[in-house]
Every structure is written in structure tokens, then in C-alpha cells.
Amino acid sequence: MTFLELTNDCGRRTGCRTPGERIVLRELSPEEIPDFLLAFQTLRCQRKWSNPYDCVDGYTIEITYESGNYELICTYSNVYMNEDGKMIRCGWEFLKDREGFRELFVQYCPEAADAIGQE
């Protein structure tokens, strides 16, 4: 599990299919992952009624699965990617609890404390 800062060359929410610059902020240790996932699952989500965004940027959590596929989750979007970095699908959910996401992100990645509140 990795904490990232992503940028998109095309700009936020404009239909880009791959992230631009990828800055790794922190990778969780195997011992930290269970506690993080338990806390992450308490954040409230909401399903979009319109088409999902197929783009993520900003402070993002990457969850890699055993298959090599991975999910990128930011406050307003989530996308599932294959191990080659091609999008499989975008999710219909977004985090309704954006402040909770920021707090949890900073708890596990204090390096982002100053910048994430300005997003």
C-alpha cells in the first residue's frame, strides 16, 4: 500500500486515462496495513448518479492486489488498473468524508500534512 501524489497532464477530471507525474510519498509496512484498512473502511462513501470520473490526481492511495492489478483512490474518484498501467474500470463511488480521508492520509503520511489541506 502506497501513498502518492499524482498529477495529470490533462488537468483534473477531464477524461485522462493515465496518471501523469507519480510521486511516492510513503509505503506502508506490512504491519501497518491491517490497521490502516480498518480505519479506511470507516470512511463514508457515496455512489455517483452521473458517469464516474476516469481520472485521479492529488493525494492518492494505491492498493496493489496479489494479481498485480491495483486501485488508485483519491477523494473524488477511484480507478482500477492492470499491472501494465492500463485502466480496467473506474468506480462509481467517491469519499463523502473528505476531511476524514485527509486526516487518515496525514496520520499515515505526515509528510503531506502541510500540502493536503490546501487541495
N, C-alpha and C positions, 0 to 999 in steps of 0.2 A: 504494500500500500504506500502510495507516494503522494506527497503534497506538491502541487505545481503552481506556477504562474504561467498562463497561456495567453498568447496574443494571436489575433487573426489578421492576416494581411488584408482581408476584405472588409474588416470592421465588424462590429458586434451585430449579431442576428441578421445577417444579410444573405444567408444561404451558402456560406462556405462549407466545404465538406471535410476539411482537414485543418488542424490547428497550425498556426504559424510558429513563432518562437516558443520554445518549451524550456522553461527554467525550473529545474528541480530544486525545491526549497528544503525538503526533508523526506526521508524514507523511514517509515515506522519499523521498529524491530518486531520480530515475531511475537515477543512477549507483550507488546503494546497493542497489537491488532485486536484481540478479543474485547478489551475494554473500550477501545475506540468504536468498534462496530456496535457494541451495546448502546453507547451514548448516541451514535449516529442514527440508530433506528428509532430513537425517541423524537427526532425532529419531524415536525408535521409537514406533510406533502399535500399537494393538491393536483388534481388532474386538469390538464388544459382542455378547453372546449374547442379551441381552434387548432390548426395544424401545429405540431411541435416544432420548436426551433431545431435546426440541424447543425447547430454551431455552438461551441462553448468557448469561453475565454475568461480571463481574470483568474481569481484564486479557485483552483480546481483540485478535486481529489480523484486520483486514479486508482481503481481497484482492478488488479490483474487476477484472472481466473486460471485454474490448472490447465485449461486448453490453450492458454496463451492469448486468448481474447481478453479485452479489457474494457472497462467502463470509465468514462470521464464525467464527473458530476460537478457542476457549479450551481449557484443559487437559482438560476432560471432555466436550466436545461440539463439533460444528460444524453450521452450518445454511447452506443456500444460499437466497438471497433474490433476488427480481427487482428491477428498477430502481425499482419503486414501493414497495419495502419489504415485500412480501408473501412469506411463506415458500414456496419451491418444494419443498424436501425437507430432512430432517435426515439427517446422516450417521451411519453405524454405527460409526465409528472414534473412538477417543479417544487422547490422547497418554499413552503409558505412561511416558515420560520427562518427568515434570512439572518436575523440577529443571532439566533441560536447556532446557525451554521458558522457565522463569523467567530462567535465565542469558542466553539469547538475547534475550529481551524487554528485559532491563536493558542488554544490550550495545548495542542499537539505540535504546533509550528510557531513558536513565539517570534521567530524571525520576521513574520508577516504582520506583527501587531500594529506597527505604525501605518502601513500602507493599506491594509484590508479595510479599515474603517472609512477610507476615502473613496472606495469603489462605488 
